[in-house]
């Protein structure tokens, strides 16, 4: 069950996103007075698609996944790690979440009153610029993901997912997979059975090794070729 905590102060916190560097101490204090720190167990829902969006969320520890709930099947948009933030487009449209978020690992997050966040965006142009830049980067990532999902075969999609996990999420090779095989399938837009089958093919071809949840890309050149040819 999600648990409220209060262990940091925004003016001194080392777990805040770089966009907050554009804020004055008074603005940081305003955020500090209008936020909650919440801890989530792995698997817990942080917010659900279709519900109101009263908060700006910044992940401080752990990992979360953002996903669209379809008709009996989910599509993972991205994984979020510290110290990234989650701020959905519905906040400026209909005050609703247009995707869900849940904790992949035991996590903590700061939830800031969205009205305070909007107030600071209107009054601090440097902060607004950093926020727009960050949102733009996330949009570009989503464009690249949609190309992979709609124009590549399943092998190419799994190859893209493995590079994403190794380079963007875990920052290492080999890496320990903390998401489930179902999550890997949901990132790649396929069934769990198909994702497992392709991983086995990569192992049989010497492209990948797996020891429990530790994956090692043995032949990145070949995997890159699979990604590029789709």
Buried (B, 14 or more C-beta within 10 A) or exposed (E): EBEEEEEBEBBEBEBBBEBBEBBEEEBBBBBBEBBBBBBBEEEBEBBEBEEEBEBBBBBBBBBBBBBBEEEEEBBBBBBBBBBBBBBBBBBEEEEBBBBBBBBBBBBBBBBBBBEBBEBBBEEBEEBBEBBEEBEEEBEEBEEEBEEBBEEBEBBBBBBBBBBBBBBEBBEEBBBEBBBBBBBBBBBBBBBBEBBBBBBEBBBEEEBBEBEEEEBEBBBBEBBEEBBEEB
